[in-house]
Amino acid sequence: MQTGAVALVTGSTSGIGEATARRLAADGAMVVVHSRSSRDAGLALAAELGGSYLQADLENEDEAAGLVPRVIAEHGRLDVLVNNAGISWPVPHAELDGLSAADWRRLLDVNLIAPWLLCTAALPALRESGGCIVNVTSHAGVRPKGSSIAYAASKAALNHVTKLLAAALGPAVRVNAVAPGLVDTAMTATWTEAQTLWKTSSPMRRAAQPSDVADLIAAIIANNYLTGEVILLDGGLNLR
């Protein structure tokens, strides 16, 4: 990554987002840290990385659409957009009545509509810089099992949007996605069934670490020929 490139990483005060912010900063980027509510953590991480922090609720259409213009107003450019922020609920795949229509709408607002709004807002700046977009989706959006139907559907849709955008925007802007399986975070520490599955059935015999996902995101950003790909990062569990 070019030193001084401006990278916005949504949902970057913990987990995959934090690891990605740290990795991109180590690669020389000026990282814009974002969160919905963790302002103190965001400000602290931005100060540590020599970047900046912006707060926005991506469930709110106006705040989602306005986030990229705020980055450009502050830094004058945007080179990388990492759509990492997302929400989910631990509802088993088979529970057809587990989520209300309001829950569906909230999932789609954060996991699909917000990334779309961010992508479209970023296009002028990314075209100018020859930049790229990386969407963080999910194993659940590739393999139809192991998650709530609404969550999996939102991530599958984002995978398809990734490919459609890549086809429409090349060669000026590259668009790819990373689809992680289980990642060790504070949230997933209590997901005992999933932890057991990855530790016993995946060839790697473990869940991913946030840094594993961040390393792949950095590699995607660095590869100037890669576009339109949804890269499954599940430790080989799909082979089982």
N, C-alpha and C positions, 0 to 999 in steps of 0.2 A: 504494500500500500504506500502511496506517495505520502511522505512526511507532510503533515499539516492538512491532509484531507479531512473534511468535516464529515463525521458519521453520527447519525441519529440512531440510537438503539432504544426502542420503546420497551417499557417494563424492565428497566435495567438496574434496579436497586437490590435484586436478589436473584438466585438461581442462574438459569441460562443467560438471562440478560446481563446480570452483573459480570459473569465470567466473560461474556462477549465484549462488554465495555472495557474490561481490563485487558483482554487480548488485543483489541484494536488500538487501544492507547499504547500498549507495548510495541505495536507495529508502527507507531508514529502518527496515528490519527488524533485529531481534536474531537473528542467524543462528547456528544450531547447526551447526558443521562436524563432519563424520563421516568416518572412514576405517576400513579393516580393520586396517592395519598402519603407516601413515605418521604415527606419533604426533607426531614432532617437527614435521613440516610442518603437521599439523593444529593443534597448539598455537600455532605461529607465525602461521598465517593467522587463527585465532580472535582472537588478541591484536591483530593488525593491524586486524581488522574490528570490534573491540569486542564480540565474541560469545563463544561457548564452544565447547568441543571434547569429543566423545564418541567412544570407540573401541568397535567391535563387529564381529564376524565374521558377516556376514549369511548365510553358508552354515550357520551354527549356528542352529537353530530357536529355542533359548532366548534367545540373544543378539539375534536379530532381533526377537522378540516383546517383549523387554525394553527396546529402545531408546527407544521413545516414552514409556513410563513414566518413564524416566530424565530425558528432556527436561522432562516436566511436573513432576517432583520438583524440578528445578533452577530452572525458570522459572515454574511455576504455570499455564501455559497452552500451547496450540499453535494457531497460526492457519494455517500453511501447511506441507504436507508435499510435498517434491519427491523422488520415488523415482528417483534418477539412477543409483545404483550398479548395475553389471552387469559380466558377464564374457563373453568370446568367445574363440574360437580361429580363426586364419586358415585354415580348411578349406574348399576350394572346394565350391560347391553340389552339384556332380555326384558328389562322392566319398561314396557311400552307406556305405562302411565306414570313414569317416574318424574317427568318434567311437565310443567304447565306451559301454555302458550306464551305466557309472559317470560318464563325461563328461556324458552326457545328464542324469543326475540332478543333477550339480553345477550345470549351466547352469540347470536348472529351479528348483533351490533358490534360487539367487541372483537370477535374472532374473524369476521369477514368484512363487514361494512367499514369499520375503522381502518383496517389495512388498505382497502380500496381507496378511501378518502385520502389517506396519507400518500399512496402511490400517485394518484392523479395530481395532488397538490405538488408533489416533488418533481414531476416530469420536466417542467421548464428548466429547473436548476440541474437536474441530472443529465438532460440532453446537452446542456452547455458544458458540463464538466466531463461528459463521457462516463457517468457514474453507473451505479448498479443498485439493485434491490435484492435483498435476501429475506424471504418469508420463512418464519419458523412455524411449521405445521405439526404433524404428528403421525406416528405409526398408525394411529387409529383412523387417519384419513386415507391410508393406503390399504390396510388390511381391515375388513369390516368385522372386527371382533374386539372384545376386551375393553370397551368404553361405552359411555352413554351414546345413544343414537344421535342426539342433537349435537353433541360435541364432535363426534366422528364426522357427521355431515358438514359441520362448519369447516373442519379442517380439510375434508375432501374437496369442498368448494374452493378453498383458498389454493389448494394444489392446482386445480384446473385454471383458476384465475392467473396463477403464476405462468402456466404454459401459454395461455392466451395473450398475456401482456408481453411475454418474451417474443412471440411471433409478431406482434404488432409494433414493437418498439425497436427491434434490431435494425441496424447494428449500433444505433446511438446509445441505447440503454440495455444492459443485460439484467435479466430477472431469473432468479432461481429460488428453490426452496430446500430447506432441511427438514426431514420428517423423523424426529427422534422417537425412539421407544421410551421405555421407562428411564427417567433421569433421577439420580439421587439428589433430592432437595429436601428442605424442611417439610414441604407439603406431602411428598411421597413417602416419607419415612414410616408412616403408619399404614401404608398400603401393603400389608403383609402378603396377600395372595399374589400380587404382581411382583413383589420382591422375590418371592419363592420361585415364581415362574421363570424370571430372568436368570436367577442364580442356578437353577437346576436344568433348564431346557435350552438356553441360548448357548452357542458355541463359546462365547466369551465368558460365560458363567458369572456375569455380573450386570448390574444396571450401568448406564453411562454416568459419568461425572459431568457436571456443567462444562468443565474445561474441554471435554471431548467434543461437545457440540460447538463450543466457541472456536476450537481449532479448525473444525470443518468449515464454519462460516468464514473464518479468515482465509482459508484455502480457496473457497469459492470466490471471494472478493479478489484475490490475487490472480485468478486465472482469467485472462482477458478473452478467452474463446468460449468459455462455458456459459450457456444460456438455455433456458427452457427446461431445466432438469429439476426433478424432485428426488433428492438423495435420501434414501432410507438409512437411518443410523440406529440400528436396533441390536447390535452385537450378533447379528446373524440369526435372530430368533425366527425370522421369516422362513429360514431353511427347514424348520421343524414343522 
